[in-house]
């Protein structure tokens, strides 16, 4: 029997929902993947944990770093989310594409990083660049490129915080599970903002890098990555035990 028009419409809507869920999960999984694989590299290599996630551009993990960020950019750019009935500035698609631009900027506009640093044992480690400069560094200069890198990171994490605090908590239908999810989104959003504020404070008040041995920037970036990854994974209908815990806490 041929499918009716209503059945075909329902099937198309279901396929669209599944597509949204798959993109959300992919964004979340990549957010977990990058810091975890960099931590494992730091543990297993003589380099140790570097000063920041961006510093891995000047390590053998460069391809992993750039590739993961570019994949994030592709998934974010393709994400449409919910379309408002009236024109709005803060839409899923607009903020996702803003985050995609930030992710691409982080990947293609490398930070300025010293090529000599200390591993946990205190021995100096020298990392050699394959070329003198990237295209952006050669054209814009290392200083300008580094500033654009910082701006891209702020745009990326800021856009993801907007998802957590504004976009993911929208909706009129209230259920106990939805309230639990909203609580998780808000916690993740505030964690991202707190991590950004802490990183900014370190850059302003510790320009000499007295805290660099503790790798605070790396761990704060990791915390922010885990926060946005958790929010997107929950939005993708995964991490149900965490949602149940949040629901039971009410």
C-alpha positions as protocol buffer text, in pm:
chain_id: "A"
residue {
  index: 1
  type: UNK
  ca { x: 0 y: 0 z: 0 }
}
residue {
  index: 2
  type: UNK
  ca { x: 132 y: 340 z: -95 }
}
residue {
  index: 3
  type: UNK
  ca { x: 214 y: 575 z: 189 }
}
residue {
  index: 4
  type: UNK
  ca { x: -26 y: 861 z: 248 }
}
residue {
  index: 5
  type: UNK
  ca { x: 80 y: 1225 z: 231 }
}
residue {
  index: 6
  type: UNK
  ca { x: 61 y: 1253 z: 610 }
}
residue {
  index: 7
  type: UNK
  ca { x: 279 y: 946 z: 656 }
}
residue {
  index: 8
  type: UNK
  ca { x: 537 y: 1080 z: 412 }
}
residue {
  index: 9
  type: UNK
  ca { x: 540 y: 1416 z: 593 }
}
residue {
  index: 10
  type: UNK
  ca { x: 580 y: 1243 z: 931 }
}
residue {
  index: 11
  type: UNK
  ca { x: 865 y: 1030 z: 796 }
}
residue {
  index: 12
  type: UNK
  ca { x: 1043 y: 1339 z: 659 }
}
residue {
  index: 13
  type: UNK
  ca { x: 1003 y: 1515 z: 994 }
}
residue {
  index: 14
  type: UNK
  ca { x: 1140 y: 1211 z: 1178 }
}
residue {
  index: 15
  type: UNK
  ca { x: 1439 y: 1194 z: 944 }
}
residue {
  index: 16
  type: UNK
  ca { x: 1504 y: 1565 z: 1004 }
}
residue {
  index: 17
  type: UNK
  ca { x: 1494 y: 1517 z: 1382 }
}
residue {
  index: 18
  type: UNK
  ca { x: 1734 y: 1225 z: 1359 }
}
residue {
  index: 19
  type: UNK
  ca { x: 1966 y: 1438 z: 1145 }
}
residue {
  index: 20
  type: UNK
  ca { x: 1961 y: 1718 z: 1406 }
}
residue {
  index: 21
  type: UNK
  ca { x: 2034 y: 1468 z: 1683 }
}
residue {
  index: 22
  type: UNK
  ca { x: 2325 y: 1317 z: 1488 }
}
residue {
  index: 23
  type: UNK
  ca { x: 2484 y: 1658 z: 1427 }
}
residue {
  index: 24
  type: UNK
  ca { x: 2443 y: 1755 z: 1793 }
}
residue {
  index: 25
  type: UNK
  ca { x: 2605 y: 1432 z: 1905 }
}
residue {
  index: 26
  type: UNK
  ca { x: 2892 y: 1473 z: 1661 }
}
residue {
  index: 27
  type: UNK
  ca { x: 2961 y: 1824 z: 1793 }
}
residue {
  index: 28
  type: UNK
  ca { x: 2952 y: 1693 z: 2148 }
}
residue {
  index: 29
  type: UNK
  ca { x: 3170 y: 1391 z: 2081 }
}
residue {
  index: 30
  type: UNK
  ca { x: 3435 y: 1604 z: 1909 }
}
residue {
  index: 31
  type: UNK
  ca { x: 3432 y: 1839 z: 2207 }
}
residue {
  index: 32
  type: UNK
  ca { x: 3520 y: 1547 z: 2433 }
}
residue {
  index: 33
  type: UNK
  ca { x: 3763 y: 1390 z: 2188 }
}
residue {
  index: 34
  type: UNK
  ca { x: 4011 y: 1674 z: 2138 }
}
residue {
  index: 35
  type: UNK
  ca { x: 4115 y: 1748 z: 2499 }
}
residue {
  index: 36
  type: UNK
  ca { x: 4115 y: 1380 z: 2592 }
}
residue {
  index: 37
  type: UNK
  ca { x: 4347 y: 1280 z: 2307 }
}
residue {
  index: 38
  type: UNK
  ca { x: 4577 y: 1574 z: 2382 }
}
residue {
  index: 39
  type: UNK
  ca { x: 4594 y: 1476 z: 2749 }
}
residue {
  index: 40
  type: UNK
  ca { x: 4679 y: 1119 z: 2652 }
}
residue {
  index: 41
  type: UNK
  ca { x: 4952 y: 1248 z: 2422 }
}
residue {
  index: 42
  type: UNK
  ca { x: 5091 y: 1461 z: 2704 }
}
residue {
  index: 43
  type: UNK
  ca { x: 5094 y: 1166 z: 2942 }
}
residue {
  index: 44
  type: UNK
  ca { x: 5254 y: 925 z: 2698 }
}
residue {
  index: 45
  type: UNK
  ca { x: 5508 y: 1161 z: 2536 }
}
residue {
  index: 46
  type: UNK
  ca { x: 5815 y: 1336 z: 2668 }
}
residue {
  index: 47
  type: UNK
  ca { x: 5656 y: 1673 z: 2593 }
}
residue {
  index: 48
  type: UNK
  ca { x: 5408 y: 1655 z: 2881 }
}
residue {
  index: 49
  type: UNK
  ca { x: 5098 y: 1875 z: 2893 }
}
residue {
  index: 50
  type: UNK
  ca { x: 5151 y: 2196 z: 2696 }
}
residue {
  index: 51
  type: UNK
  ca { x: 5050 y: 2546 z: 2803 }
}
residue {
  index: 52
  type: UNK
  ca { x: 4724 y: 2545 z: 2607 }
}
residue {
  index: 53
  type: UNK
  ca { x: 4524 y: 2339 z: 2362 }
}
residue {
  index: 54
  type: UNK
  ca { x: 4630 y: 2582 z: 2088 }
}
residue {
  index: 55
  type: UNK
  ca { x: 4998 y: 2516 z: 2169 }
}
residue {
  index: 56
  type: UNK
  ca { x: 4960 y: 2166 z: 2024 }
}
residue {
  index: 57
  type: UNK
  ca { x: 4971 y: 2328 z: 1681 }
}
residue {
  index: 58
  type: UNK
  ca { x: 5349 y: 2326 z: 1728 }
}
residue {
  index: 59
  type: UNK
  ca { x: 5358 y: 1957 z: 1824 }
}
residue {
  index: 60
  type: UNK
  ca { x: 5310 y: 1626 z: 1641 }
}
residue {
  index: 61
  type: UNK
  ca { x: 4939 y: 1657 z: 1733 }
}
residue {
  index: 62
  type: UNK
  ca { x: 4891 y: 1949 z: 1495 }
}
residue {
  index: 63
  type: UNK
  ca { x: 4693 y: 1748 z: 1240 }
}
residue {
  index: 64
  type: UNK
  ca { x: 4462 y: 1616 z: 1512 }
}
residue {
  index: 65
  type: UNK
  ca { x: 4406 y: 1967 z: 1647 }
}
residue {
  index: 66
  type: UNK
  ca { x: 4340 y: 2131 z: 1312 }
}
residue {
  index: 67
  type: UNK
  ca { x: 4139 y: 1839 z: 1175 }
}
residue {
  index: 68
  type: UNK
  ca { x: 3910 y: 1822 z: 1479 }
}
residue {
  index: 69
  type: UNK
  ca { x: 3849 y: 2198 z: 1477 }
}
residue {
  index: 70
  type: UNK
  ca { x: 3773 y: 2195 z: 1104 }
}
residue {
  index: 71
  type: UNK
  ca { x: 3531 y: 1905 z: 1156 }
}
residue {
  index: 72
  type: UNK
  ca { x: 3363 y: 2105 z: 1434 }
}
residue {
  index: 73
  type: UNK
  ca { x: 3335 y: 2401 z: 1198 }
}
residue {
  index: 74
  type: UNK
  ca { x: 3170 y: 2186 z: 928 }
}
residue {
  index: 75
  type: UNK
  ca { x: 2915 y: 2036 z: 1169 }
}
residue {
  index: 76
  type: UNK
  ca { x: 2836 y: 2373 z: 1325 }
}
residue {
  index: 77
  type: UNK
  ca { x: 2799 y: 2546 z: 988 }
}
residue {
  index: 78
  type: UNK
  ca { x: 2560 y: 2274 z: 868 }
}
residue {
  index: 79
  type: UNK
  ca { x: 2348 y: 2290 z: 1184 }
}
residue {
  index: 80
  type: UNK
  ca { x: 2017 y: 2469 z: 1134 }
}
residue {
  index: 81
  type: UNK
  ca { x: 1830 y: 2384 z: 1452 }
}
residue {
  index: 82
  type: UNK
  ca { x: 1490 y: 2538 z: 1508 }
}
residue {
  index: 83
  type: UNK
  ca { x: 1368 y: 2805 z: 1270 }
}
residue {
  index: 84
  type: UNK
  ca { x: 1178 y: 3091 z: 1440 }
}
residue {
  index: 85
  type: UNK
  ca { x: 848 y: 3202 z: 1297 }
}
residue {
  index: 86
  type: UNK
  ca { x: 957 y: 3567 z: 1311 }
}
residue {
  index: 87
  type: UNK
  ca { x: 1297 y: 3714 z: 1214 }
}
residue {
  index: 88
  type: UNK
  ca { x: 1542 y: 3695 z: 1503 }
}
residue {
  index: 89
  type: UNK
  ca { x: 1912 y: 3756 z: 1549 }
}
residue {
  index: 90
  type: UNK
  ca { x: 1974 y: 3484 z: 1807 }
}
residue {
  index: 91
  type: UNK
  ca { x: 1877 y: 3181 z: 1602 }
}
residue {
  index: 92
  type: UNK
  ca { x: 2031 y: 2834 z: 1613 }
}
residue {
  index: 93
  type: UNK
  ca { x: 2167 y: 2873 z: 1262 }
}
residue {
  index: 94
  type: UNK
  ca { x: 2318 y: 3220 z: 1315 }
}
residue {
  index: 95
  type: UNK
  ca { x: 2492 y: 3131 z: 1640 }
}
residue {
  index: 96
  type: UNK
  ca { x: 2607 y: 2793 z: 1507 }
}
residue {
  index: 97
  type: UNK
  ca { x: 2767 y: 2961 z: 1207 }
}
residue {
  index: 98
  type: UNK
  ca { x: 2929 y: 3218 z: 1434 }
}
residue {
  index: 99
  type: UNK
  ca { x: 3076 y: 2931 z: 1637 }
}
residue {
  index: 100
  type: UNK
  ca { x: 3188 y: 2764 z: 1311 }
}
residue {
  index: 101
  type: UNK
  ca { x: 3377 y: 3079 z: 1210 }
}
residue {
  index: 102
  type: UNK
  ca { x: 3540 y: 3084 z: 1553 }
}
residue {
  index: 103
  type: UNK
  ca { x: 3644 y: 2719 z: 1528 }
}
residue {
  index: 104
  type: UNK
  ca { x: 3790 y: 2775 z: 1183 }
}
residue {
  index: 105
  type: UNK
  ca { x: 3978 y: 3081 z: 1306 }
}
residue {
  index: 106
  type: UNK
  ca { x: 4130 y: 2883 z: 1593 }
}
residue {
  index: 107
  type: UNK
  ca { x: 4245 y: 2617 z: 1347 }
}
residue {
  index: 108
  type: UNK
  ca { x: 4383 y: 2843 z: 1073 }
}
residue {
  index: 109
  type: UNK
  ca { x: 4515 y: 3136 z: 1279 }
}
residue {
  index: 110
  type: UNK
  ca { x: 4764 y: 2973 z: 1517 }
}
residue {
  index: 111
  type: UNK
  ca { x: 4862 y: 3124 z: 1846 }
}
residue {
  index: 112
  type: UNK
  ca { x: 5209 y: 3263 z: 1903 }
}
residue {
  index: 113
  type: UNK
  ca { x: 5380 y: 3001 z: 2117 }
}
residue {
  index: 114
  type: UNK
  ca { x: 5736 y: 2961 z: 2239 }
}
residue {
  index: 115
  type: UNK
  ca { x: 5896 y: 2661 z: 2078 }
}
residue {
  index: 116
  type: UNK
  ca { x: 6099 y: 2578 z: 2386 }
}
residue {
  index: 117
  type: UNK
  ca { x: 5917 y: 2474 z: 2700 }
}
residue {
  index: 118
  type: UNK
  ca { x: 5974 y: 2244 z: 2995 }
}
residue {
  index: 119
  type: UNK
  ca { x: 5836 y: 1895 z: 3044 }
}
residue {
  index: 120
  type: UNK
  ca { x: 5730 y: 1777 z: 3390 }
}
residue {
  index: 121
  type: UNK
  ca { x: 6084 y: 1649 z: 3460 }
}
residue {
  index: 122
  type: UNK
  ca { x: 6223 y: 1999 z: 3403 }
}
residue {
  index: 123
  type: UNK
  ca { x: 6423 y: 1913 z: 3091 }
}
residue {
  index: 124
  type: UNK
  ca { x: 6389 y: 2160 z: 2801 }
}
residue {
  index: 125
  type: UNK
  ca { x: 6209 y: 2030 z: 2496 }
}
residue {
  index: 126
  type: UNK
  ca { x: 6246 y: 2195 z: 2156 }
}
residue {
  index: 127
  type: UNK
  ca { x: 5973 y: 2159 z: 1897 }
}
residue {
  index: 128
  type: UNK
  ca { x: 6073 y: 2243 z: 1542 }
}
residue {
  index: 129
  type: UNK
  ca { x: 5828 y: 2405 z: 1308 }
}
residue {
  index: 130
  type: UNK
  ca { x: 5811 y: 2249 z: 961 }
}
residue {
  index: 131
  type: UNK
  ca { x: 5796 y: 2600 z: 808 }
}
residue {
  index: 132
  type: UNK
  ca { x: 5894 y: 2945 z: 927 }
}
residue {
  index: 133
  type: UNK
  ca { x: 5534 y: 3070 z: 931 }
}
residue {
  index: 134
  type: UNK
  ca { x: 5183 y: 2984 z: 822 }
}
residue {
  index: 135
  type: UNK
  ca { x: 5008 y: 3176 z: 546 }
}
residue {
  index: 136
  type: UNK
  ca { x: 4828 y: 3392 z: 803 }
}
residue {
  index: 137
  type: UNK
  ca { x: 5147 y: 3456 z: 1001 }
}
residue {
  index: 138
  type: UNK
  ca { x: 5345 y: 3543 z: 688 }
}
residue {
  index: 139
  type: UNK
  ca { x: 5077 y: 3784 z: 560 }
}
residue {
  index: 140
  type: UNK
  ca { x: 4951 y: 3938 z: 885 }
}
residue {
  index: 141
  type: UNK
  ca { x: 5246 y: 3886 z: 1115 }
}
residue {
  index: 142
  type: UNK
  ca { x: 5264 y: 3657 z: 1415 }
}
residue {
  index: 143
  type: UNK
  ca { x: 5132 y: 3917 z: 1660 }
}
residue {
  index: 144
  type: UNK
  ca { x: 4818 y: 4002 z: 1462 }
}
residue {
  index: 145
  type: UNK
  ca { x: 4754 y: 3635 z: 1390 }
}
residue {
  index: 146
  type: UNK
  ca { x: 4780 y: 3554 z: 1760 }
}
residue {
  index: 147
  type: UNK
  ca { x: 4530 y: 3830 z: 1845 }
}
residue {
  index: 148
  type: UNK
  ca { x: 4289 y: 3698 z: 1581 }
}
residue {
  index: 149
  type: UNK
  ca { x: 4338 y: 3351 z: 1729 }
}
residue {
  index: 150
  type: UNK
  ca { x: 4234 y: 3479 z: 2072 }
}
residue {
  index: 151
  type: UNK
  ca { x: 3935 y: 3659 z: 1920 }
}
residue {
  index: 152
  type: UNK
  ca { x: 3832 y: 3340 z: 1738 }
}
residue {
  index: 153
  type: UNK
  ca { x: 3852 y: 3142 z: 2062 }
}
residue {
  index: 154
  type: UNK
  ca { x: 3636 y: 3402 z: 2236 }
}
residue {
  index: 155
  type: UNK
  ca { x: 3380 y: 3390 z: 1953 }
}
residue {
  index: 156
  type: UNK
  ca { x: 3376 y: 3009 z: 1954 }
}
residue {
  index: 157
  type: UNK
  ca { x: 3326 y: 2962 z: 2328 }
}
residue {
  index: 158
  type: UNK
  ca { x: 3101 y: 3267 z: 2355 }
}
residue {
  index: 159
  type: UNK
  ca { x: 2868 y: 3135 z: 2086 }
}
residue {
  index: 160
  type: UNK
  ca { x: 2855 y: 2795 z: 2256 }
}
residue {
  index: 161
  type: UNK
  ca { x: 2772 y: 2964 z: 2586 }
}
residue {
  index: 162
  type: UNK
  ca { x: 2479 y: 3139 z: 2411 }
}
residue {
  index: 163
  type: UNK
  ca { x: 2353 y: 2798 z: 2300 }
}
residue {
  index: 164
  type: UNK
  ca { x: 2362 y: 2675 z: 2661 }
}
residue {
  index: 165
  type: UNK
  ca { x: 2212 y: 2982 z: 2829 }
}
residue {
  index: 166
  type: UNK
  ca { x: 1966 y: 3103 z: 2564 }
}
residue {
  index: 167
  type: UNK
  ca { x: 1892 y: 2873 z: 2273 }
}
residue {
  index: 168
  type: UNK
  ca { x: 1887 y: 2531 z: 2436 }
}
residue {
  index: 169
  type: UNK
  ca { x: 1656 y: 2648 z: 2716 }
}
residue {
  index: 170
  type: UNK
  ca { x: 1391 y: 2792 z: 2485 }
}
residue {
  index: 171
  type: UNK
  ca { x: 1054 y: 2626 z: 2450 }
}
residue {
  index: 172
  type: UNK
  ca { x: 710 y: 2642 z: 2599 }
}
residue {
  index: 173
  type: UNK
  ca { x: 633 y: 2276 z: 2679 }
}
residue {
  index: 174
  type: UNK
  ca { x: 755 y: 2211 z: 3033 }
}
residue {
  index: 175
  type: UNK
  ca { x: 825 y: 1861 z: 3163 }
}
residue {
  index: 176
  type: UNK
  ca { x: 1035 y: 1732 z: 3450 }
}
residue {
  index: 177
  type: UNK
  ca { x: 1290 y: 1593 z: 3204 }
}
residue {
  index: 178
  type: UNK
  ca { x: 1307 y: 1918 z: 3012 }
}
residue {
  index: 179
  type: UNK
  ca { x: 1365 y: 2116 z: 3331 }
}
residue {
  index: 180
  type: UNK
  ca { x: 1648 y: 1877 z: 3419 }
}
residue {
  index: 181
  type: UNK
  ca { x: 1804 y: 1925 z: 3076 }
}
residue {
  index: 182
  type: UNK
  ca { x: 1771 y: 2301 z: 3106 }
}
residue {
  index: 183
  type: UNK
  ca { x: 1952 y: 2287 z: 3440 }
}
residue {
  index: 184
  type: UNK
  ca { x: 2239 y: 2100 z: 3275 }
}
residue {
  index: 185
  type: UNK
  ca { x: 2252 y: 2350 z: 2987 }
}
residue {
  index: 186
  type: UNK
  ca { x: 2266 y: 2646 z: 3224 }
}
residue {
  index: 187
  type: UNK
  ca { x: 2539 y: 2489 z: 3437 }
}
residue {
  index: 188
  type: UNK
  ca { x: 2742 y: 2418 z: 3122 }
}
residue {
  index: 189
  type: UNK
  ca { x: 2693 y: 2773 z: 2996 }
}
residue {
  index: 190
  type: UNK
  ca { x: 2806 y: 2932 z: 3323 }
}
residue {
  index: 191
  type: UNK
  ca { x: 3104 y: 2696 z: 3338 }
}
residue {
  index: 192
  type: UNK
  ca { x: 3211 y: 2812 z: 2990 }
}
residue {
  index: 193
  type: UNK
  ca { x: 3177 y: 3178 z: 3088 }
}
residue {
  index: 194
  type: UNK
  ca { x: 3362 y: 3122 z: 3416 }
}
residue {
  index: 195
  type: UNK
  ca { x: 3645 y: 2946 z: 3231 }
}
residue {
  index: 196
  type: UNK
  ca { x: 3668 y: 3233 z: 2981 }
}
residue {
  index: 197
  type: UNK
  ca { x: 3678 y: 3488 z: 3263 }
}
residue {
  index: 198
  type: UNK
  ca { x: 3948 y: 3293 z: 3446 }
}
residue {
  index: 199
  type: UNK
  ca { x: 4160 y: 3267 z: 3130 }
}
residue {
  index: 200
  type: UNK
  ca { x: 4124 y: 3639 z: 3065 }
}
residue {
  index: 201
  type: UNK
  ca { x: 4229 y: 3713 z: 3424 }
}
residue {
  index: 202
  type: UNK
  ca { x: 4538 y: 3494 z: 3388 }
}
residue {
  index: 203
  type: UNK
  ca { x: 4640 y: 3666 z: 3064 }
}
residue {
  index: 204
  type: UNK
  ca { x: 4595 y: 4009 z: 3223 }
}
residue {
  index: 205
  type: UNK
  ca { x: 4738 y: 3953 z: 3570 }
}
residue {
  index: 206
  type: UNK
  ca { x: 5004 y: 3692 z: 3496 }
}
residue {
  index: 207
  type: UNK
  ca { x: 5173 y: 3810 z: 3173 }
}
residue {
  index: 208
  type: UNK
  ca { x: 5507 y: 3670 z: 3292 }
}
residue {
  index: 209
  type: UNK
  ca { x: 5360 y: 3322 z: 3309 }
}
residue {
  index: 210
  type: UNK
  ca { x: 5437 y: 3250 z: 3675 }
}
residue {
  index: 211
  type: UNK
  ca { x: 5151 y: 2998 z: 3680 }
}
residue {
  index: 212
  type: UNK
  ca { x: 5251 y: 2831 z: 3353 }
}
residue {
  index: 213
  type: UNK
  ca { x: 5395 y: 2526 z: 3528 }
}
residue {
  index: 214
  type: UNK
  ca { x: 5042 y: 2440 z: 3638 }
}
residue {
  index: 215
  type: UNK
  ca { x: 4911 y: 2472 z: 3281 }
}
residue {
  index: 216
  type: UNK
  ca { x: 4602 y: 2671 z: 3393 }
}
residue {
  index: 217
  type: UNK
  ca { x: 4503 y: 2780 z: 3041 }
}
residue {
  index: 218
  type: UNK
  ca { x: 4506 y: 2422 z: 2914 }
}
residue {
  index: 219
  type: UNK
  ca { x: 4290 y: 2294 z: 3199 }
}
residue {
  index: 220
  type: UNK
  ca { x: 4046 y: 2583 z: 3175 }
}
residue {
  index: 221
  type: UNK
  ca { x: 4013 y: 2526 z: 2800 }
}
residue {
  index: 222
  type: UNK
  ca { x: 3957 y: 2156 z: 2869 }
}
residue {
  index: 223
  type: UNK
  ca { x: 3688 y: 2243 z: 3123 }
}
residue {
  index: 224
  type: UNK
  ca { x: 3514 y: 2470 z: 2871 }
}
residue {
  index: 225
  type: UNK
  ca { x: 3535 y: 2198 z: 2604 }
}
residue {
  index: 226
  type: UNK
  ca { x: 3385 y: 1938 z: 2837 }
}
residue {
  index: 227
  type: UNK
  ca { x: 3107 y: 2181 z: 2932 }
}
residue {
  index: 228
  type: UNK
  ca { x: 2998 y: 2256 z: 2575 }
}
residue {
  index: 229
  type: UNK
  ca { x: 3045 y: 1891 z: 2475 }
}
residue {
  index: 230
  type: UNK
  ca { x: 2817 y: 1783 z: 2761 }
}
residue {
  index: 231
  type: UNK
  ca { x: 2547 y: 2031 z: 2661 }
}
residue {
  index: 232
  type: UNK
  ca { x: 2546 y: 1922 z: 2296 }
}
residue {
  index: 233
  type: UNK
  ca { x: 2554 y: 1553 z: 2384 }
}
residue {
  index: 234
  type: UNK
  ca { x: 2259 y: 1597 z: 2621 }
}
residue {
  index: 235
  type: UNK
  ca { x: 2079 y: 1796 z: 2351 }
}
residue {
  index: 236
  type: UNK
  ca { x: 2145 y: 1501 z: 2119 }
}
residue {
  index: 237
  type: UNK
  ca { x: 1951 y: 1277 z: 2358 }
}
residue {
  index: 238
  type: UNK
  ca { x: 2255 y: 1109 z: 2505 }
}
residue {
  index: 239
  type: UNK
  ca { x: 2395 y: 1102 z: 2863 }
}
residue {
  index: 240
  type: UNK
  ca { x: 2053 y: 1005 z: 3001 }
}
residue {
  index: 241
  type: UNK
  ca { x: 2198 y: 901 z: 3341 }
}
residue {
  index: 242
  type: UNK
  ca { x: 2317 y: 1260 z: 3386 }
}
residue {
  index: 243
  type: UNK
  ca { x: 1971 y: 1390 z: 3297 }
}
residue {
  index: 244
  type: UNK
  ca { x: 1813 y: 1151 z: 3549 }
}
residue {
  index: 245
  type: UNK
  ca { x: 2054 y: 1272 z: 3817 }
}
residue {
  index: 246
  type: UNK
  ca { x: 1959 y: 1634 z: 3744 }
}
residue {
  index: 247
  type: UNK
  ca { x: 1590 y: 1537 z: 3749 }
}
residue {
  index: 248
  type: UNK
  ca { x: 1619 y: 1363 z: 4084 }
}
residue {
  index: 249
  type: UNK
  ca { x: 1805 y: 1662 z: 4231 }
}
residue {
  index: 250
  type: UNK
  ca { x: 1494 y: 1880 z: 4198 }
}
